Structure formats: C-alpha cells, structure tokens
Amino acid sequence: MKNAKNSKKWVGVLSGKGGVGKTSLAASLASLANEDHSLNVAVLDCDVDAPNLAIIMPPRTENEVKTKEVFATMKAEFLEMKCTHCKQCIEAHFCEFNALTWNEEKEIPEIDYLACEGCSACKVLCPEHAFELHVVKSGEIISYISKAKGIPLVYGKTKLGSTTSGKLVSDLKNFVKEMESIKNCDLLLVDGPPGIGCPVIATVSGLDYVITITEPTPSGLHDLLRAIEVVQQFNIPFGIVINKHDIQSSFQQRFQDFIKETGHVVIGGIPFDLSVPEAMSFSIPVVDYAPNSPASRAIREIYTKLKVILWNSS
C-alpha cells in the first residue's frame, strides 16, 4: 500500500500568464507521482474560469463523473408589481455596470444577467423597493477518476456571467478536503489559474509549496514577477521552472541575470520539444506519450527535486 510519506502536501503550479505550460506540467507531475509507489496523488484544477486539465486527463468512464452545483453568486431580480414606472433607475444611473436598460414598450427596467454584479445598488436606491437580490448558481464542481492511471481529478467550472470565481475556488478546495478518495493522498497537485486575481489568491492560500512556471521572454518575466509577488505575500516557499529554456532569444541573458540577482530557486528547465504539443493533441501527458523525450526527462528531474524539497527524500 502507498502513503509512505505520512505528510500530505498541497503543491500549486502557477504562472503569471496563460500559455506557458502550466497545465501540461501539472498533468505530467501527477503521472510521475502516480508511478511512485510511495505516494498517493490527486489533482485539482483551480482554473475555474477556463478549466482544461480534464482534456489531458479525461474520466475513466462517464458514469463515474459526479457534479455538485455551487450557489455563491448574487444577482438582482426586478419585481414588476412594485414598479411605478418612474424611470429613476435609468435616469439616475443606479447601475454602474450598465446592467439596467429601459423597455419602452412595457415601461419597466430590464436586467442584463451577464452584466449584473450583484452589488445591490438598485435594491438600495429604488424608492419603491422594486429590486431584490438572490443567490443564483455560480458554477459546478466536477470529480472523477481519470483514465490516466486512475488518478482522482477534481475541477471547478464557473457559470458564464458569474462573479465569484474566487469563492468557487475556495469551495472547491473545501470540497476536496472532505472527499474520501482524497483524504489518504500524500500529494495534491493544484493546477492554478493564470494572472494574479481573486482565483489565484484563493488557490495559493493554504499551499505548502508553489511551482511558478515561465518562459524566458519579456512578457514571461514580467508576469512571473507578478505571480511571485502573490506567493510571497503568503510566505509560501516556491521554485521556478523555465519552459523552453533553450530557445534562442536576446532576452536570455537578462532573464539569467534576474535569477542571479534575486537568488530565487530554479528547480528545472524544460527544453523546446515538439513531443509536448503532440502529446496534447492526443490528450496524454507528455511523460506518458514520449517518456524518453527531452521534455519528459527534464520533467522527471523536476519531480525528483520536488520530492527532495517536500520530504527531504529522493
């Protein structure tokens, strides 16, 4: 039986921007951890606005997919019976998000569901109290056992127009903590959202370690700095993975100077390798699709270093 480390670790894979290999790395690390007979591993996709880890790690069977609806978004509702058609809500511009428009035929305001932020201004300002706020569905939490080596996967999916993706991430993490199939896991790999907004902050909170992945480009370094700033606010240890570290670029020297000046830990570099996009086209982690490719060998080295960092073991 696994579970030899006796110390559960939550490890996030983050980037300041999308498209730098975050999800591909998370899937490959999960696959390698699953091969490790001393560990039980599970994966969380906290990129709730655009989850795509499930593309690389689809369910074993559709019958095993479980869905839980989450209600955490507030939206305004118009109560026509209370309206006196005064049009103050439009003329006084109650809604700063332009979610209110006037129906000339019916002489009543109409609410744009997607534009409504649930701020309650219309409810507070309307003299006839013709607006109310209600909790509506904000998204879903989907869980299953993946076809890729039977690894448990859980992800959140925000409903279009919802404004609480950060809250959905928190609900997702709390949901995972109560799952029987994950309670005995030693390693929970978290595929985080890009950027530095609320979903990222909710993802980072409570992690034991963070892998920040980037590319040696001006935009890559700029957004890496933003991601690191968020992680440092939580005093969480982190390491940098440089994807496509061998690309020829005039920016390479500046990137290397940044690493030397800051003293940040680089736990690995992944070379440019066409096996990575090929593996993605087949919806397979690259370490499974082409285990001997340069990228796969590099990711194996990263995984080995990660184990040393987490448990001081090899």
N, C-alpha and C positions, 0 to 999 in steps of 0.2 A: 504494500500500500504506500501511497505517496505521503505528503505532508510531513517531510522530514525536517523542514527548517523551523517549524514551530514559531514563526513570527510573520504574520500577514503584512504584506507591503502593498501600498497603493502607489503605482507609478504612472505619471501622466506623460503623454507625448504631445508637446505643444509647438506652435510656430506663430510668429507674429503675423504671418500671411498664409494664404492658401496656396496649394500647388507646389509645395517643396518636398513632398514625400512623407508627410506625417502619417497618413493612414496606411500607406504601404509598409512603413517601418513598424507600426503597431501590430499589423497582421503578421508580419514575419517574426517579430519577437514573441508573439503569442504562440506561433507554431513551434518555435525552438524551445520555448518553455514547456510546451506540452510533451516534447520529446524527452525532456529532462525528467527522469524517473523519481527525482527527489521533490518534485514540485507539482502542485495542482494550480492551474491557471484559469482565469476568466477574463473576458474583455468587455469593456464598456465603451460605447460610442456616445460621447457627450456633445458632439457637434449637432445639436438638436435642430438647428435651422437647416442643415443640409447633411444629414447622416448618410454615409456611403460605405461604411465598413462592412455592412451586410452584403454589399455587392461582391466583395472579396471572400467573405465568409458566410455564404447562404445557409439556410436551415437544412438540417438533415432530412426532415420531412415537413411539409406544410401543416400537417395535423398537430405537430408539436409546438407550433407558434402560438404564444399567448400574448394577448393585448389587454392593457389596462388603460382606460381613459383617465385623463387628468383634467381637473377643473380648477383653474387658478387665474383666469383672465376676467377682468371686469369690463363689461360693455354697457352702453346706455340703451335704454328702451323708452320709446315715446308712448305716452298714454293719451291717445286722441280724445278720450271723453273729458279730460281735464283742460284741453287746449281751448283758448278763447280767440285764437287766430290773430293775436296782437302783433305777431312777427318780430317781437323784441329779440328773440334768439338769433335771428338773422341780422337785423339792423344793428344790434348792439354787439354783434360778433362774439356770442357766447363761447364758441368753439375755436380755439387757437389752431386746431388741427384740420380745420375746414371739413369736418365730418357732417356738418349740418347744411342741408340745401332746402330750398323752399319749393314745394309743389304748388304751382299757381292754380292748377285745376281744383285741387282739394283744399287749398289754402291752409296747409299744415306743413310743418318741417318734416324732413326725412333724414334718416341717419345712415351714413355710409359705414357699414360694419367694418370694412378693412381700415378705414381712416380713423375710426374711433379708438382713442387711447384709454378710455375708462377713467378720465381724470375727474369726473363728477362736476365739472363747471356748469354744465347745462342743468343739472339737478339743483345745484345751489342757487343759480341765478334766475331760474324761471319763476316768476311771481305766482304762477298757477300750479307749480309743482307737477308739471306735465312730463317730467323725465324721472326715470328711476335707473338704478344700476343693478345689474345682476351678474352673478358668476356664470361664465359660459365655458365650454370645453376649450382648453388651451393646447391640448396635444395628446399624445399617446406614449406609453412605454411598452416596447415590444421585447420579448425574451424568448430564447430558444437555444437548443443545442445545435451548433453549426456542423455542417457536413465536413468541414476541415478538421478532422481528427477529434470530433466530438467536444469541442471547446464551447463552454457556455458563453453566449453573447447577449448583451442587453443594450438597447439603444432607445433614445427618445426621439420623437418626431413632432415638431411644433406645427400646430394648425395654422394655415395661412391667415394672416391678419391678427394673430395672437401677439401679445406684447410682453409676455412673461417667460421668455426662453431661459433666463437665469433661474427663475423659480422651478422650471421644468427640470433643469439640470440637478438642482438640489433634491427634488422629488425622486429623480432617477437614482441618485446615489443612496438615498434613504431606502428606496425600494430594494436595491441590490443587497443592502446590508441585512435584509430580512429573508432573502432567498435561501432556501435550504441547499440548493445546488451550488451555492457560492460561499456559504458560511465556512466551509473547510478549505477554501482556496488559500494558497500561500501568496500568490501574486495576482493582483488585479491591474491589468493594463488598461489605461484610460486614454482613448483617442479623443483629444480635446478639440474645441473649436478654434478657428484661426482668429487673429485680432487680439484685442485687449478689453472687450466689453464685458457686460454682466455674465454671459455664459462662461467666459474664460475665468472670471473671478470665482464663480460658483464651482467650476471644475477644479481649480487649483486648491481651494480650501480643503484642508484635511489630507492632502497628499503627503507621502513620505519622501518622494523623490520626483524630479521632473527632468525629462529629456527634452531639450529645445533643439529642434532640427531647423537647419537653414541652408542656404546656398551662398557661395562666395561671390555675391553680386551687390551692387549698391542698395537695391531695394531689400535684398535678403538681410544685409547687415542692419539697415535702418529698422526693419520690423523685428529682427532678433533682439535689438536693444529694448524695444517696447515690451516684448514678451518677458525678457529677463527682469525688467523693472517691476512687472506684476509679481513674478515669482519671489523676488527679493522682499517685497512688501510682506510676504507671509513667512519669511525666514526659512524657506524650504531649500535644501541643497539641490543643485542641478548640474547637469553636464550638457555639453554641446555636441551635436552630431552634424557634420558638414556633408551634405549631399552633393554629389557631382563635384567633389573636392578637387578633381584633377582637370577641370575644364580650363582651357587657356583663356585668361582674362587679364586685362590691365589692372583689374581691381584686386587680384590675388594678393599682391604684396600688402596693400592697405588692410586687407582682411587679416592676414597673418600678423601684421603689426598690432591690430586691435587685440588679438588673442594674447600676444606677449605683454602688452601694456596692462591689460586687465587681470591677467593671471587666471582667467576662467578655465575650467577643466574641459578639455575636448576628449570625449570618450570614444570617438571614432570618426572616420571619414568613409563615405560610400562613393566609389568611383562611378563615372558615367558608364552605364551598362544597358544595352538595348533589351536585355533579358527582363528588366523591370517593367517597361510598358508592354512587353509580350506577355508576361505573367498576368498583368492587369487585364489584358484583353481576354484571357481565359478565366478570369476571376479566381486566381490562385495566388497565394503569397509567393514571392519570388524564391524564397528558400526552399519551397516545395517544387516549384516549376523548374528551376535550374539550380540545384543545390551546390553545384561546383562553379557557378558563375562568379566573376569578381565581386559583384554586389552582394551575393549570398555569403561569400567568405567574409566579407567585411562586416556584414550584419551579425554573423556568428561571433566575430571578435567583440563586437559591441555588446552582445548578450553575455559573453563571458565576463567582460569588465563590469557589466551591470550587476551580475551576481556577486562579484567581489565587493562592490560598493554597498550593496544591500545587506549582505550576510557575511562579509569578510571570508568568502569561500570561493573555491574555483570549480 
